């Protein structure tokens, strides 16, 4: 169980980084999202971001959905930390 929780925590950390890169790259309007490697990054991150875009639509040209997406990932990672610690001790 510890291996699964550790792997999930690592996946969340990597995905968090990919989301951060995706959001930072939106500041550059000349990026062609249909060319590699940006197309792959978009295919990986957009389905998750679209979940939050349906909750919070862009307001005044600003997309606030990434903040909610980062908050949800952080919450999930914080919720997994005690579980991983508890299973390693033997609970």
Secondary structure by P-SEA (a helix, b strand, c coil): caaaaaaaaaaaaaaaaaaaaaaaacccccccccccaaaaaaaacaaaaaaaaaaccccccccaaaaaaaaaaaaaaaaaaaaaaaaaacc
